[in-house]
Amino acid sequence: MENDNSYDRIIDRHELRTLVPLHPSQVTRLEAAGEFPRRIRLGRARIGWSLYEVVLWMEARKAEREG
């Protein structure tokens, strides 16, 4: 899956919350620390995340527990 980003799309904060059950402030802290995919500014009041990057982040968390 590492090179297959053909299904990539931008997800909003609501969809992110369904995929990654972290509080929004925790996501912000992880982003600031460089430990979570950075948000994409879509407009003045609109942000999103790359689904591909979020999935890779989740897969890396799974790999950490296995190794």
Order of alpha helices (4+ residues) and beta strands (2+ residues): beta-alpha-alpha-beta-beta-alpha
